């Protein structure tokens, strides 16, 4: 029996009011910057501030969070939030993810996440940086269905949900990556001490990884494929392995983490085992949630290899392999 507290000490401390959420700390780091300064110069200031994390007693006139918002608004006008790097001006158009302005498809107290996370105040954004042919949330991930909620209004909802027992705010979709500017702006208005969870496919750019650092308390990552061919064929995404490995290596150091892996039929050797082997070789002491609920949805029936549900034997094979590698499974 594993003691989950050992893996998420910071998360538990914040939830129990014995610690401060990172985004709140970020608002107490003073950074003197001007909108006239170049983006390169602002990144240098950002990186120095993150390294030092010198907290002031009261909120400064300009904080590290303000600097992150300035950098994110520049990225928004030439979008590079994810590694598709569409470079579109999101004030005028959308890129590959289909998201221009944020649309929230639903928000509620989620009881179906990992036990350590529930009840989780989950905010589902429409749109996604991936186009998985088997997506079980395709009605929101592949369409821009939803409503814009003013950041100040969402803050009130966060406060109300915390009062109802929410242990965290869980930013998800689709994928939250296209909405990082909106999320930072919401947190600027927020003073609720509650852990922030980044629930994502982790295809974000290095710049986004840096924006998240100092803001996110727990990364809930989705490691789908063990090679680029499967990623390209089933999610229409390039250079998957390099980007996902890079981002996992970095966020492991930036916060606490749970890695999710959805087992897919016939993808045991090429994907599941390959991912677990990489985790065992490269990432230490991070719990993995091996998920067995795959069912063919959306266009999956058109792809023979994933056109049926995953078998209990396949799931057992993956679980046994994880055990052999001494991976901690949630
Ligand atoms: S977030 Fe969307 S618009 Fe921005 S780079 Fe990624 S796919 Fe393109």
Boltz pocket constraint, residues with backbone or C-beta under 6 A from the ligand:
constraints:
  - pocket:
      binder: B
      contacts: [[A, 79], [A, 80], [A, 81], [A, 82], [A, 83], [A, 84], [A, 85], [A, 86], [A, 87], [A, 88], [A, 94], [A, 95], [A, 96], [A, 97], [A, 98], [A, 99], [A, 128], [A, 129], [A, 177], [A, 178]]
      max_distance: 6.0
